[in-house]
Amino acid sequence: MRKVFYWLAPAIAMIPALLNLAVIPLARTSANRRWSSPISTSAFSTPSHRVARVYGIVLAGYAANSKYPFLGGIRSSAQMISYEIAMG
């Protein structure tokens, strides 16, 4: 069971980081064509992607099958949440 979490935790941590790249406008926008999402979308999606990274850190600590890495993962997630509250 924990082997699934061992492989799932890095994916959960990396997917939100890669999703942030999807909202960066990479080309000139014209009235007819738009290659990426508008800036107003990125203002709301980027903080939501940052929140999803917390789950990856907690799962990484849980997958280690020991209480000390699990407590370290919870501590790291608490730090990330407190920093995000200040940025919000």
N, CA and C atoms as a LAMMPS dump frame, in Angstrom:
ITEM: TIMESTEP
0
ITEM: NUMBER OF ATOMS
264
ITEM: BOX BOUNDS ff ff ff
-5.0000000000000000e+02 5.0000000000000000e+02
-5.0000000000000000e+02 5.0000000000000000e+02
-5.0000000000000000e+02 5.0000000000000000e+02
ITEM: ATOMS id mol type element x y z
1 1 1 N 0.821 -1.204 0
2 1 2 C 0 0 0
3 1 3 C 0.86 1.262 0
4 2 1 N 1.894 1.268 0.822
5 2 2 C 2.726 2.462 0.885
6 2 3 C 3.626 2.604 -0.33
7 3 1 N 3.824 1.512 -1.068
8 3 2 C 4.614 1.594 -2.288
9 3 3 C 3.899 2.457 -3.322
10 4 1 N 2.584 2.418 -3.325
11 4 2 C 1.799 3.278 -4.212
12 4 3 C 2.027 4.745 -3.845
13 5 1 N 2.013 5.045 -2.564
14 5 2 C 2.251 6.418 -2.122
15 5 3 C 3.684 6.858 -2.421
16 6 1 N 4.608 5.905 -2.369
17 6 2 C 6.01 6.203 -2.652
18 6 3 C 6.183 6.704 -4.082
19 7 1 N 5.439 6.144 -5.014
20 7 2 C 5.516 6.581 -6.414
21 7 3 C 4.557 7.719 -6.71
22 8 1 N 3.494 7.838 -5.952
23 8 2 C 2.493 8.87 -6.204
24 8 3 C 2.896 10.233 -5.651
25 9 1 N 3.642 10.263 -4.553
26 9 2 C 4.004 11.533 -3.91
27 9 3 C 4.825 12.452 -4.804
28 10 1 N 5.856 11.995 -5.509
29 10 2 C 6.57 12.921 -6.394
30 10 3 C 5.712 13.44 -7.542
31 11 1 N 4.807 12.605 -8.022
32 11 2 C 3.921 13.06 -9.101
33 11 3 C 2.987 14.15 -8.61
34 12 1 N 2.463 13.986 -7.408
35 12 2 C 1.565 14.998 -6.859
36 12 3 C 2.318 16.294 -6.588
37 13 1 N 3.584 16.205 -6.263
38 13 2 C 4.374 17.407 -6.022
39 13 3 C 4.786 18.097 -7.32
40 14 1 N 5.007 17.343 -8.386
41 14 2 C 5.506 17.932 -9.638
42 14 3 C 4.411 18.41 -10.579
43 15 1 N 3.271 17.785 -10.582
44 15 2 C 2.215 18.17 -11.515
45 15 3 C 1.754 19.611 -11.304
46 16 1 N 1.528 20.084 -10.074
47 16 2 C 1.16 21.501 -9.928
48 16 3 C 2.253 22.464 -10.38
49 17 1 N 3.512 22.074 -10.197
50 17 2 C 4.602 22.935 -10.657
51 17 3 C 4.613 23.038 -12.178
52 18 1 N 4.329 21.947 -12.853
53 18 2 C 4.272 21.97 -14.309
54 18 3 C 3.008 22.653 -14.822
55 19 1 N 1.925 22.59 -14.057
56 19 2 C 0.7 23.267 -14.468
57 19 3 C 0.853 24.786 -14.427
58 20 1 N 1.731 25.282 -13.587
59 20 2 C 1.968 26.724 -13.553
60 20 3 C 2.557 27.231 -14.859
61 21 1 N 3.285 26.385 -15.566
62 21 2 C 3.845 26.784 -16.851
63 21 3 C 2.778 26.899 -17.933
64 22 1 N 1.647 26.275 -17.739
65 22 2 C 0.596 26.291 -18.754
66 22 3 C -0.103 27.638 -18.86
67 23 1 N -0.007 28.462 -17.842
68 23 2 C -0.73 29.736 -17.864
69 23 3 C 0.152 30.909 -18.265
70 24 1 N 1.411 30.654 -18.607
71 24 2 C 2.301 31.725 -19.044
72 24 3 C 2.047 31.984 -20.528
73 25 1 N 1.721 33.223 -20.906
74 25 2 C 1.522 33.496 -22.33
75 25 3 C 2.847 33.44 -23.072
76 26 1 N 2.931 32.599 -24.071
77 26 2 C 4.179 32.367 -24.781
78 26 3 C 4.237 33.047 -26.14
79 27 1 N 3.152 33.563 -26.621
80 27 2 C 3.134 34.176 -27.949
81 27 3 C 2.324 35.466 -27.897
82 28 1 N 2.47 36.246 -28.938
83 28 2 C 1.656 37.449 -29.028
84 28 3 C 0.197 37.058 -29.185
85 29 1 N -0.652 37.756 -28.484
86 29 2 C -2.071 37.448 -28.601
87 29 3 C -2.689 38.349 -29.648
88 30 1 N -3.563 37.784 -30.404
89 30 2 C -4.309 38.553 -31.393
90 30 3 C -5.787 38.342 -31.144
91 31 1 N -6.594 39.027 -31.896
92 31 2 C -8.033 38.917 -31.696
93 31 3 C -8.549 37.536 -32.103
94 32 1 N -7.89 36.91 -33.053
95 32 2 C -8.389 35.638 -33.565
96 32 3 C -7.773 34.421 -32.896
97 33 1 N -6.495 34.493 -32.52
98 33 2 C -5.81 33.325 -31.987
99 33 3 C -5.202 33.637 -30.634
100 34 1 N -5.304 32.682 -29.747
101 34 2 C -4.68 32.795 -28.432
102 34 3 C -4.049 31.451 -28.11
103 35 1 N -2.745 31.429 -27.945
104 35 2 C -2.032 30.165 -27.767
105 35 3 C -2.043 29.681 -26.333
106 36 1 N -2.277 30.552 -25.407
107 36 2 C -2.279 30.141 -24.006
108 36 3 C -3.415 30.85 -23.298
109 37 1 N -3.568 30.549 -22.031
110 37 2 C -4.691 31.095 -21.286
111 37 3 C -4.451 32.559 -20.943
112 38 1 N -5.5 33.308 -20.703
113 38 2 C -5.34 34.719 -20.361
114 38 3 C -4.736 34.912 -18.973
115 39 1 N -4.224 36.099 -18.731
116 39 2 C -3.554 36.399 -17.461
117 39 3 C -4.525 36.327 -16.287
118 40 1 N -5.779 36.69 -16.481
119 40 2 C -6.729 36.637 -15.372
120 40 3 C -6.923 35.21 -14.873
121 41 1 N -6.785 34.24 -15.744
122 41 2 C -6.885 32.842 -15.325
123 41 3 C -5.698 32.447 -14.46
124 42 1 N -4.509 32.926 -14.813
125 42 2 C -3.322 32.54 -14.051
126 42 3 C -3.318 33.145 -12.658
127 43 1 N -3.995 34.268 -12.477
128 43 2 C -4.043 34.889 -11.15
129 43 3 C -4.776 34.013 -10.149
130 44 1 N -5.703 33.201 -10.621
131 44 2 C -6.452 32.333 -9.715
132 44 3 C -5.938 30.897 -9.692
133 45 1 N -5.36 30.445 -10.782
134 45 2 C -4.938 29.048 -10.826
135 45 3 C -3.593 28.818 -10.148
136 46 1 N -2.696 29.791 -10.173
137 46 2 C -1.379 29.602 -9.568
138 46 3 C -1.455 29.369 -8.058
139 47 1 N -2.224 30.153 -7.281
140 47 2 C -2.317 29.823 -5.844
141 47 3 C -2.96 28.473 -5.582
142 48 1 N -3.894 28.063 -6.409
143 48 2 C -4.512 26.754 -6.183
144 48 3 C -3.523 25.624 -6.481
145 49 1 N -2.607 25.824 -7.423
146 49 2 C -1.587 24.814 -7.693
147 49 3 C -0.587 24.744 -6.553
148 50 1 N -0.304 25.883 -5.928
149 50 2 C 0.63 25.869 -4.803
150 50 3 C 0.06 25.091 -3.623
151 51 1 N -1.24 25.167 -3.436
152 51 2 C -1.87 24.447 -2.328
153 51 3 C -1.796 22.944 -2.555
154 52 1 N -1.879 22.498 -3.795
155 52 2 C -1.87 21.059 -4.087
156 52 3 C -0.511 20.426 -3.807
157 53 1 N 0.575 21.206 -3.795
158 53 2 C 1.899 20.643 -3.513
159 53 3 C 2.021 20.136 -2.083
160 54 1 N 1.203 20.66 -1.195
161 54 2 C 1.271 20.256 0.212
162 54 3 C 0.945 18.772 0.354
163 55 1 N 0.014 18.287 -0.433
164 55 2 C -0.362 16.868 -0.347
165 55 3 C 0.789 15.961 -0.738
166 56 1 N 1.577 16.363 -1.701
167 56 2 C 2.722 15.559 -2.11
168 56 3 C 3.757 15.425 -1.013
169 57 1 N 3.97 16.489 -0.259
170 57 2 C 4.961 16.443 0.821
171 57 3 C 4.481 15.549 1.96
172 58 1 N 3.218 15.631 2.305
173 58 2 C 2.69 14.779 3.375
174 58 3 C 2.72 13.314 2.942
175 59 1 N 2.371 13.034 1.692
176 59 2 C 2.414 11.653 1.213
177 59 3 C 3.829 11.111 1.157
178 60 1 N 4.798 11.951 0.851
179 60 2 C 6.19 11.499 0.836
180 60 3 C 6.635 11.077 2.228
181 61 1 N 6.24 11.825 3.234
182 61 2 C 6.571 11.435 4.602
183 61 3 C 5.842 10.178 5.039
184 62 1 N 4.601 10.035 4.593
185 62 2 C 3.815 8.847 4.952
186 62 3 C 4.355 7.597 4.264
187 63 1 N 4.861 7.745 3.056
188 63 2 C 5.352 6.587 2.301
189 63 3 C 6.638 6.016 2.873
190 64 1 N 7.33 6.771 3.717
191 64 2 C 8.591 6.288 4.281
192 64 3 C 8.388 5.221 5.34
193 65 1 N 7.152 5.019 5.796
194 65 2 C 6.802 3.966 6.745
195 65 3 C 7.516 4.115 8.087
196 66 1 N 7.693 5.354 8.493
197 66 2 C 8.277 5.646 9.795
198 66 3 C 7.627 6.908 10.321
199 67 1 N 7.619 7.081 11.63
200 67 2 C 6.92 8.244 12.165
201 67 3 C 7.72 9.533 12.019
202 68 1 N 9.039 9.468 11.987
203 68 2 C 9.827 10.698 11.916
204 68 3 C 9.762 11.383 10.553
205 69 1 N 9.868 10.658 9.446
206 69 2 C 9.646 11.339 8.162
207 69 3 C 8.218 11.847 8.011
208 70 1 N 7.263 11.122 8.585
209 70 2 C 5.873 11.58 8.518
210 70 3 C 5.697 12.89 9.283
211 71 1 N 6.304 12.977 10.457
212 71 2 C 6.234 14.23 11.215
213 71 3 C 6.973 15.357 10.5
214 72 1 N 8.063 15.032 9.821
215 72 2 C 8.771 16.031 9.034
216 72 3 C 7.937 16.522 7.863
217 73 1 N 7.196 15.618 7.229
218 73 2 C 6.309 16.024 6.142
219 73 3 C 5.185 16.913 6.62
220 74 1 N 4.639 16.6 7.776
221 74 2 C 3.59 17.448 8.341
222 74 3 C 4.147 18.809 8.703
223 75 1 N 5.361 18.841 9.239
224 75 2 C 5.994 20.117 9.584
225 75 3 C 6.247 20.963 8.336
226 76 1 N 6.74 20.34 7.292
227 76 2 C 6.996 21.066 6.044
228 76 3 C 5.709 21.583 5.426
229 77 1 N 4.66 20.787 5.494
230 77 2 C 3.386 21.253 4.947
231 77 3 C 2.826 22.407 5.773
232 78 1 N 3.027 22.38 7.078
233 78 2 C 2.57 23.502 7.908
234 78 3 C 3.343 24.776 7.581
235 79 1 N 4.642 24.636 7.302
236 79 2 C 5.421 25.807 6.898
237 79 3 C 4.94 26.36 5.568
238 80 1 N 4.673 25.484 4.612
239 80 2 C 4.205 25.947 3.31
240 80 3 C 2.864 26.647 3.434
241 81 1 N 1.97 26.109 4.248
242 81 2 C 0.654 26.732 4.417
243 81 3 C 0.796 28.093 5.076
244 82 1 N 1.67 28.212 6.072
245 82 2 C 1.812 29.506 6.75
246 82 3 C 2.421 30.553 5.824
247 83 1 N 3.34 30.159 4.948
248 83 2 C 3.912 31.11 3.992
249 83 3 C 2.881 31.518 2.946
250 84 1 N 2.03 30.593 2.522
251 84 2 C 1.031 30.907 1.526
252 84 3 C -0.043 31.829 2.076
253 85 1 N -0.347 31.708 3.358
254 85 2 C -1.319 32.614 3.975
255 85 3 C -0.772 34.039 3.961
256 86 1 N 0.506 34.186 4.239
257 86 2 C 1.108 35.515 4.222
258 86 3 C 1.147 36.091 2.8
259 87 1 N 1.394 35.249 1.809
260 87 2 C 1.42 35.733 0.423
261 87 3 C 0.03 36.078 -0.084
262 88 1 N -0.976 35.369 0.429
263 88 2 C -2.351 35.621 -0.011
264 88 3 C -2.873 36.907 0.516
